[in-house]
Amino acid sequence: KLAECSIVWIISAINRGTTDEDPWEILKHCVYYMTQAGECKSINFIFTKTDDIDPEEYI
């Protein structure tokens, strides 16, 4: 349960974290549940495109 987590990682494959709405919606959801239970100590945003590759380039 999110309310019992001490650390939350928000992982998203996006180009710009400041303009994409999905991570911010997740953050709002996390903050809501954090205020209910108070267990969360850290929220981390991880933005990555490492799996966004063209396999033909690497074969």
PASEBA-1860 file (N, C-alpha, C; in nm, 3 decimals):
! residues 59
1> KLAECSIV> 0.084/-0.118/0.000/0.000/0.000/0.000/0.088/0.124/0.000 ~ 0.047/0.221/-0.077/0.124/0.345/-0.086/0.133/0.416/0.048 ~ 0.030/0.410/0.126/0.029/0.479/0.255/0.131/0.422/0.353 ~ 0.178/0.298/0.329/0.275/0.235/0.419/0.418/0.243/0.367 ~ 0.439/0.298/0.248/0.574/0.305/0.189/0.655/0.416/0.254 ~ 0.785/0.391/0.271/0.872/0.495/0.324/0.942/0.571/0.212 ~ 0.954/0.509/0.094/1.017/0.572/-0.022/0.931/0.545/-0.145 ~ 0.910/0.647/-0.228/0.834/0.632/-0.352/0.923/0.672/-0.468
9> WIISAINR> 0.932/0.587/-0.569/1.004/0.619/-0.693/0.901/0.639/-0.802 ~ 0.907/0.751/-0.871/0.821/0.777/-0.986/0.911/0.767/-1.108 ~ 0.894/0.661/-1.186/0.979/0.634/-1.302/0.897/0.658/-1.427 ~ 0.951/0.740/-1.516/0.877/0.777/-1.636/0.970/0.793/-1.754 ~ 0.927/0.742/-1.869/1.004/0.757/-1.993/0.953/0.879/-2.068 ~ 1.000/0.996/-2.025/0.956/1.120/-2.087/1.077/1.206/-2.119 ~ 1.058/1.302/-2.206/1.167/1.390/-2.245/1.189/1.504/-2.147 ~ 1.081/1.563/-2.098/1.094/1.676/-2.005/1.003/1.654/-1.886
17> GTTDEDPW> 1.062/1.640/-1.770/0.985/1.616/-1.649/0.899/1.733/-1.605 ~ 0.938/1.853/-1.644/0.863/1.970/-1.599/0.737/1.995/-1.679 ~ 0.726/1.937/-1.799/0.610/1.966/-1.883/0.514/1.849/-1.898 ~ 0.557/1.728/-1.870/0.468/1.612/-1.881/0.379/1.606/-1.757 ~ 0.250/1.588/-1.776/0.156/1.592/-1.664/0.152/1.463/-1.583 ~ 0.182/1.349/-1.641/0.169/1.221/-1.570/0.250/1.215/-1.440 ~ 0.379/1.250/-1.441/0.453/1.244/-1.314/0.396/1.337/-1.207 ~ 0.345/1.452/-1.249/0.290/1.545/-1.151/0.159/1.493/-1.093
25> EILKHCVY> 0.080/1.421/-1.173/-0.042/1.360/-1.120/-0.007/1.251/-1.020 ~ 0.097/1.172/-1.049/0.142/1.069/-0.956/0.189/1.135/-0.827 ~ 0.262/1.245/-0.839/0.311/1.316/-0.720/0.195/1.366/-0.635 ~ 0.093/1.422/-0.697/-0.025/1.468/-0.622/-0.088/1.353/-0.545 ~ -0.098/1.238/-0.611/-0.155/1.118/-0.549/-0.069/1.075/-0.429 ~ 0.062/1.076/-0.446/0.154/1.037/-0.338/0.142/1.132/-0.220 ~ 0.138/1.262/-0.248/0.130/1.361/-0.141/0.000/1.344/-0.063 ~ -0.109/1.314/-0.133/-0.236/1.292/-0.065/-0.224/1.177/0.035
33> YMTQAGEC> -0.169/1.065/-0.010/-0.157/0.949/0.078/-0.051/0.970/0.186 ~ 0.051/1.048/0.158/0.153/1.077/0.259/0.092/1.155/0.375 ~ 0.004/1.247/0.345/-0.055/1.327/0.451/-0.153/1.246/0.535 ~ -0.205/1.137/0.479/-0.298/1.052/0.553/-0.226/0.967/0.657 ~ -0.110/0.909/0.620/-0.041/0.817/0.710/0.091/0.873/0.762 ~ 0.157/0.956/0.683/0.282/1.016/0.727/0.402/0.924/0.725 ~ 0.397/0.813/0.650/0.507/0.717/0.648/0.616/0.753/0.548 ~ 0.582/0.818/0.439/0.678/0.843/0.331/0.782/0.946/0.373
41> KSINFIFT> 0.908/0.911/0.352/1.019/1.000/0.385/1.085/1.060/0.262 ~ 1.062/0.999/0.144/1.133/1.043/0.024/1.052/1.009/-0.101 ~ 1.046/1.105/-0.195/0.987/1.081/-0.327/1.095/1.113/-0.429 ~ 1.122/1.019/-0.519/1.227/1.035/-0.620/1.167/1.028/-0.760 ~ 1.201/1.125/-0.845/1.165/1.121/-0.986/1.282/1.061/-1.063 ~ 1.255/0.961/-1.145/1.357/0.903/-1.231/1.304/0.909/-1.374 ~ 1.368/0.992/-1.456/1.329/1.007/-1.596/1.433/0.937/-1.682 ~ 1.388/0.844/-1.765/1.483/0.765/-1.843/1.429/0.736/-1.982
49> KTDDIDPE> 1.519/0.722/-2.073/1.486/0.679/-2.209/1.579/0.564/-2.249 ~ 1.637/0.496/-2.151/1.735/0.392/-2.181/1.678/0.275/-2.258 ~ 1.549/0.248/-2.241/1.489/0.136/-2.314/1.426/0.180/-2.447 ~ 1.440/0.305/-2.481/1.386/0.358/-2.606/1.495/0.355/-2.713 ~ 1.520/0.235/-2.767/1.628/0.217/-2.865/1.575/0.152/-2.992 ~ 1.652/0.160/-3.097/1.623/0.090/-3.221/1.710/-0.035/-3.222 ~ 1.652/-0.154/-3.206/1.730/-0.277/-3.198/1.821/-0.300/-3.319 ~ 1.782/-0.252/-3.435/1.864/-0.270/-3.555/1.999/-0.200/-3.542
57> EYI> 2.005/-0.093/-3.466/2.131/-0.021/-3.447/2.230/-0.099/-3.362 ~ 2.181/-0.192/-3.281/2.268/-0.261/-3.187/2.294/-0.407/-3.223 ~ 2.243/-0.451/-3.336/2.265/-0.590/-3.379/2.379/-0.596/-3.478
END
